Amino acid sequence: MDILDELIDKFAMTLDSELCNNADYLKATALIHELSRELTAEQAKELEDNLGRLTLAVFNAGIRSGLRLGAKIAVGLISSDK
């Protein structure tokens, strides 16, 4: 397993709980669910599936970017100690 994938798994639970405590995220989720009630069952499922894919992609990209930035900062700090 790629170390980045392993770190993503470790941070996923923490970040997921932060999202669940984010008022903007909760409001957007509620609005999307409300909108999906006006769609057919098939359309609502398709919307939910695509939003799940989008959320996962954004989540993974954010984590990877954050971890890379953290690694660069760590390398910079270690290098400046010499």
Secondary structure in CASP SS format (residue, H / E / C, confidence):
PFRMAT SS
TARGET T0000
AUTHOR 0000-0000-0000
METHOD secondary structure of the structure
MODEL  1
M C 1.00
D C 1.00
I H 1.00
L H 1.00
D H 1.00
E H 1.00
L H 1.00
I H 1.00
D H 1.00
K H 1.00
F H 1.00
A H 1.00
M H 1.00
T H 1.00
L H 1.00
D H 1.00
S H 1.00
E H 1.00
L H 1.00
C H 1.00
N C 1.00
N C 1.00
A H 1.00
D H 1.00
Y H 1.00
L H 1.00
K H 1.00
A H 1.00
T H 1.00
A H 1.00
L H 1.00
I H 1.00
H H 1.00
E H 1.00
L H 1.00
S H 1.00
R C 1.00
E C 1.00
L C 1.00
T C 1.00
A H 1.00
E H 1.00
Q H 1.00
A H 1.00
K H 1.00
E H 1.00
L H 1.00
E H 1.00
D H 1.00
N H 1.00
L H 1.00
G H 1.00
R H 1.00
L H 1.00
T H 1.00
L H 1.00
A H 1.00
V H 1.00
F H 1.00
N H 1.00
A H 1.00
G H 1.00
I H 1.00
R H 1.00
S H 1.00
G H 1.00
L H 1.00
R H 1.00
L H 1.00
G H 1.00
A H 1.00
K H 1.00
I H 1.00
A H 1.00
V H 1.00
G H 1.00
L H 1.00
I H 1.00
S H 1.00
S H 1.00
D C 1.00
K C 1.00
END
